[in-house]
Amino acid sequence: MKKLITGGLVIAAALLATDAQAEPTSAKPTVVLVHGAFADSSSWNGVITILERDGYTVVAAPNPLRGVRVDADVVTSVVKSIDGPVVLVGHSYAGSVISEAAVGQSNVKKLVYVAAFAPDAGETALGLTGKFPGSTLGPALAPPVQQISGGNDLYILQARFPDQFAADLPMAQARLMAAGQRPISESALSEASTEAAWRNVPSWFIYGDKDKNIPPAVQSFMAARAKARQTVVVKGASHVVMVSHAPEVAGLIERAASAR
């Protein structure tokens, strides 16, 4: 492993899959980006801009944030619609989703974990978060919002969001993200993964050493366990390293895409 240190949901998926099929086949792999909890697909905007400039077809897949298996099924439906190789990228909780979604999908050639979980079978996001000290997410959460189904949705308190989630972004930008955050079902964080695609698919990792959601020590452990082809640790970066350091994240994705 090489480590660098640098400065109505199924319907939505079906519609996105149709759009992906309509695109002409590219010599380069298609990059499928999956956002994590407390974020949305706009968190990839900077990365998308760079990848598209460099000739990649990019799809920002929907992530319902309801549960590992159901979310993986949505992402899998997008992957299946793409003709050609795919680099599957997940941020935060979406690392659990892509680890499940890629299983059995022969066109998924590479996995990229961006400040993300890479659980083994039987592990949960909640359990991995507590494996090493350093996460301060718990006290930053707002009181749960009850779902119609009887479960709970989790949000980060807006006043705590900038420091907890996006401390290396301008305050105005972090506040916009706080207002627009997507909640995750509480049960999703304690749902155990059933399979781990990183055991058979080459993986790359990038995260910030100031991440307050997933402790850097946990991410280092997961990258080493997955025998990552490359691990990049961005000095001073928060949990939203793909927003604050889009060039570094896009660069790693492109290296993964071109690797043999």
Rosetta blueprint (number, residue, H / E / L):
1 M L
2 K E
3 K E
4 L E
5 I E
6 T E
7 G L
8 G L
9 L H
10 V H
11 I H
12 A H
13 A H
14 A H
15 L H
16 L H
17 A H
18 T H
19 D H
20 A H
21 Q H
22 A H
23 E L
24 P L
25 T L
26 S L
27 A L
28 K L
29 P L
30 T E
31 V E
32 V E
33 L E
34 V E
35 H L
36 G L
37 A L
38 F L
39 A L
40 D L
41 S H
42 S H
43 S H
44 W H
45 N H
46 G H
47 V H
48 I H
49 T H
50 I H
51 L H
52 E H
53 R H
54 D L
55 G L
56 Y L
57 T L
58 V E
59 V E
60 A E
61 A E
62 P L
63 N L
64 P L
65 L L
66 R L
67 G L
68 V H
69 R H
70 V H
71 D H
72 A H
73 D H
74 V H
75 V H
76 T H
77 S H
78 V H
79 V H
80 K H
81 S L
82 I L
83 D L
84 G L
85 P L
86 V E
87 V E
88 L E
89 V E
90 G E
91 H E
92 S L
93 Y L
94 A H
95 G H
96 S H
97 V H
98 I H
99 S H
100 E H
101 A H
102 A L
103 V L
104 G L
105 Q L
106 S L
107 N L
108 V E
109 K E
110 K E
111 L E
112 V E
113 Y E
114 V E
115 A L
116 A L
117 F L
118 A L
119 P L
120 D L
121 A L
122 G L
123 E L
124 T L
125 A H
126 L H
127 G H
128 L H
129 T H
130 G L
131 K L
132 F L
133 P L
134 G L
135 S L
136 T L
137 L H
138 G H
139 P H
140 A H
141 L E
142 A L
143 P L
144 P L
145 V E
146 Q E
147 Q L
148 I L
149 S L
150 G L
151 G L
152 N E
153 D E
154 L E
155 Y L
156 I E
157 L L
158 Q L
159 A L
160 R L
161 F H
162 P H
163 D H
164 Q H
165 F H
166 A L
167 A L
168 D L
169 L L
170 P L
171 M H
172 A H
173 Q H
174 A H
175 R H
176 L H
177 M H
178 A H
179 A H
180 G L
181 Q L
182 R L
183 P L
184 I E
185 S E
186 E H
187 S H
188 A H
189 L H
190 S H
191 E L
192 A L
193 S L
194 T L
195 E L
196 A L
197 A H
198 W H
199 R H
200 N L
201 V L
202 P L
203 S E
204 W E
205 F E
206 I E
207 Y E
208 G E
209 D L
210 K L
211 D L
212 K L
213 N L
214 I L
215 P L
216 P H
217 A H
218 V H
219 Q H
220 S H
221 F H
222 M H
223 A H
224 A H
225 R H
226 A L
227 K L
228 A L
229 R L
230 Q E
231 T E
232 V E
233 V E
234 V E
235 K L
236 G L
237 A L
238 S L
239 H L
240 V L
241 V H
242 M H
243 V H
244 S H
245 H L
246 A H
247 P H
248 E H
249 V H
250 A H
251 G H
252 L H
253 I H
254 E H
255 R H
256 A H
257 A H
258 S H
259 A L
260 R L
